[in-house]
């Protein structure tokens, strides 16, 4: 199914009419979350077995001008765009222009010597050891060579292939590689080879100076209320870690291609569905562009995006062939919660059972995890508690979570909810209840007992399904 003009306008009309005609549980769900998070606007789409089963829009795309959100309203999508970068790389593989297991230095000039063993596949899989962020000035303009030099001047976290860790910088480098190999900007390559062939009619790179119909505004929530997102440079808004505008109709066209395995060869789709692996053969809970997990008997693929006042979330159940996308233009919106809840309302079999603490928690590890969270809030962690974190990544990670947790007040309850093994580590999933909210702490411990991965996610309640 290619979402063409006639189908697109028909979907827009039916979505607007159905939204105005009656309320349903999804309407109530989204309205409640918008009120809680003070989010101006939300758009959602559900693709069921390749068919666009639902598309709806809520609230305002632009408060100052009173413009409502429509299904074709464009949002900045953040890291959910990595799926499209991965597809662009696979198109170049099919063209015979790159090899996944070749070093990236073969295709990109200016690569530092310490990246000599970093392969294209490792960049796709986040196993390259590159830093999490580029560490440039978000208000400065750089050439590709200048930004690559900034990234390359930083220490690497671990040898290539030794550890999995999410890296925006890795996908920025992939964008540079696409441009050097093709001779055109990565967004132009995507437009020609992905957007137009799939009927993603409004998908495009971010350009704040351009006149772009149906573009929404991102909003940040401060003490005095909603504010426009702070200005950043065009360079910071043009990298291949997700600097794209998409509508939910655009994403639905992409989700249909994933469902029907169109655009790419069967071999390429198989590669994009293969879990990342380390040099020692350990597999990790990630396929290019998506984190993987289990929800009951169902495997899930998901990815969150957060950028300049926008929150986005894509959720796919490969076995059920159902995809949900949520775009919101408020920085406090819980797009993850909305996507998971909409999936459960679409198919009750996907509504996860309430979670509860495990009874077999190791008291020593639990005490260590709680002490780590308390230390982060107090700003007194030590880098020696972490393994394979450079000073930059350690400082950025702990500062991010200190800010998040510091808003929640005193910590009360703390308990283990799950303990899967992945990537050669034990991943402890704890939940912490604070006076003003609940979070899940996903702490991976290396064999030496040090923290190898740490991810903290806000939750709606203590018993939210895993």
Protein Blocks (a to p, Z undefined) as FASTA:
>chain_A
ZZdfklmmmmmmmmmmmmmmpccfklmmmmmmmmmnopabdcddddeehiafbdcdehjf
blklopacdfkbccdekjmlmmmmmmmmmmmmmnopacfkbcfklmoghiafklmmpcfk
lmmnopnopafbloiafkbccdfklmmmmmmmpccfbdehkaccddfklmmmmmmmmmmm
nopafklmmmmmmmmmnopakgccddfkbccehiacdddddfkbccddddddfklmmcfk
lpacddfklmmmmmmmmmnoghiafklmmmmmpccddfkopacdddehiacddehjbccd
dddddeehiacdddddfknopacddddfbfkbcfklmmmmmmmmmmmmlmccdddddfkb
cfklmmmmmmmmmmmmnopacfklpghiafklmmmmmmmmmmmmmmnopafbdcdfbdcd
eehiacdddddddfkbccdddddddfkopafbdcddddfblklcZZ
